């Protein structure tokens, strides 16, 4: 596989996995702390805090996955 194609594939898969797993982790942490965005009805403060946990989990998961992908595959910045 060409280096550019391999790099794009690794980063794409890392982004997708990091985004998804990070969102699930954020949702789980929010539920654990009592801020369930998915399972609660309405859009109150508790649900919005739960959404913030999910969004932060998405970003942090994507960042972590991309960092690990660069570390283990020796990809350039």
Buried (B, 14 or more C-beta within 10 A) or exposed (E): EEEEEEBEEBBEEBBEBBBBBBBBBBBEBBBEEEBBBEEEEEEEEBBEBBBBBBBBBBBBBBBBBBEEBBEEEEBEE
